[in-house]
């Protein structure tokens, strides 16, 4: 179980993780807040359905991918908590759509 080593501030930030309220401290990443809140399974792999959680905590491994406010493929260890965020586990691979909106199938 992870725990914070600093004294909590008086104005925690609340985020929603799959219907559960998680309290975060200003300046924390989503990954740090979830781990401190007892969540250690952030995504489920596409091929074998294995549950995964943060590994490197510096944006290299991509094991902490979550869906934030309906946007998939977000690295929880790289994004700071903001009030009212809705976060959920990412299940399998998510289709990546370019900013223009159309998927290029290379045809």
C-alpha positions as CSV (number, residue, x, y, z in Angstrom):
1,X,0.0,0.0,0.0
2,X,1.3,3.4,-0.9
3,X,1.0,6.4,1.4
4,X,1.9,10.1,1.3
5,X,5.1,11.0,3.2
6,X,4.1,14.7,3.5
7,X,1.4,16.1,5.6
8,X,-1.9,16.5,3.6
9,X,-2.9,20.0,2.7
10,X,-6.2,21.4,3.9
11,X,-7.7,21.8,0.4
12,X,-7.6,18.4,-1.4
13,X,-8.6,18.0,-5.0
14,X,-11.3,15.4,-5.7
15,X,-11.4,13.3,-8.8
16,X,-13.7,10.5,-9.8
17,X,-12.2,7.1,-10.5
18,X,-14.9,4.7,-11.8
19,X,-17.4,6.1,-9.3
20,X,-15.0,6.2,-6.3
21,X,-13.9,9.6,-5.0
22,X,-10.1,9.9,-4.8
23,X,-8.6,12.8,-2.8
24,X,-5.4,14.3,-4.3
25,X,-3.0,17.0,-3.2
26,X,-2.3,20.0,-5.4
27,X,0.7,19.2,-7.6
28,X,0.2,15.4,-7.6
29,X,-0.1,13.3,-10.7
30,X,-3.1,11.2,-11.3
31,X,-0.9,8.1,-10.8
32,X,0.3,9.3,-7.4
33,X,-3.2,10.1,-6.3
34,X,-4.6,6.8,-7.4
35,X,-1.8,4.8,-5.7
36,X,-2.3,6.8,-2.5
37,X,-6.0,6.1,-2.8
38,X,-5.5,2.3,-2.9
39,X,-5.8,1.8,-6.7
40,X,-2.9,-0.1,-8.3
41,X,-4.5,-1.6,-11.4
42,X,-4.7,1.1,-14.1
43,X,-5.3,-0.8,-17.3
44,X,-6.0,-4.2,-18.8
45,X,-3.8,-5.5,-21.7
46,X,-5.4,-6.2,-25.0
47,X,-3.9,-9.6,-25.7
48,X,-4.1,-11.5,-22.4
49,X,-6.3,-9.3,-20.3
50,X,-3.5,-8.8,-17.8
51,X,-4.0,-6.0,-15.2
52,X,-1.2,-3.5,-15.2
53,X,-0.1,-0.5,-13.0
54,X,2.5,2.1,-12.9
55,X,6.1,0.9,-13.2
56,X,8.5,3.7,-14.0
57,X,6.5,6.8,-12.9
58,X,8.4,8.9,-15.5
59,X,6.5,8.4,-18.8
60,X,8.7,5.7,-20.3
61,X,6.8,2.4,-19.8
62,X,3.2,3.3,-20.7
63,X,1.9,0.9,-18.0
64,X,-0.2,3.6,-16.4
65,X,-2.5,4.4,-19.4
66,X,-5.9,5.5,-18.3
67,X,-9.0,7.2,-19.8
68,X,-9.3,10.8,-18.6
69,X,-12.5,12.6,-19.3
70,X,-13.2,10.1,-22.1
71,X,-9.8,10.6,-23.7
72,X,-7.9,7.2,-23.9
73,X,-4.2,6.6,-23.9
74,X,-3.4,9.1,-21.2
75,X,-0.3,8.6,-19.1
76,X,-1.4,8.9,-15.5
77,X,2.1,9.5,-14.3
78,X,2.5,12.6,-16.5
79,X,-0.7,14.4,-15.9
80,X,-1.4,16.6,-12.8
81,X,-4.8,16.2,-11.1
82,X,-7.4,18.8,-11.7
83,X,-10.7,19.2,-9.9
84,X,-13.6,17.1,-11.2
85,X,-11.5,14.8,-13.5
86,X,-13.2,11.6,-14.4
87,X,-10.7,8.8,-14.7
88,X,-11.2,5.1,-15.5
89,X,-9.2,2.1,-16.4
90,X,-8.2,1.6,-20.0
91,X,-9.3,-1.8,-21.2
92,X,-7.3,-3.0,-24.1
93,X,-6.0,-0.8,-26.9
94,X,-7.8,2.4,-27.8
95,X,-8.0,3.6,-31.4
96,X,-5.9,6.7,-31.9
97,X,-7.6,9.3,-34.1
98,X,-5.5,12.2,-35.4
99,X,-6.6,15.8,-34.5
100,X,-8.2,16.1,-37.9
101,X,-10.7,13.4,-37.0
102,X,-10.2,10.9,-39.8
103,X,-8.2,7.7,-39.4
104,X,-5.6,7.2,-42.1
105,X,-5.8,3.5,-43.1
106,X,-2.9,3.9,-45.5
107,X,-4.9,3.0,-48.5
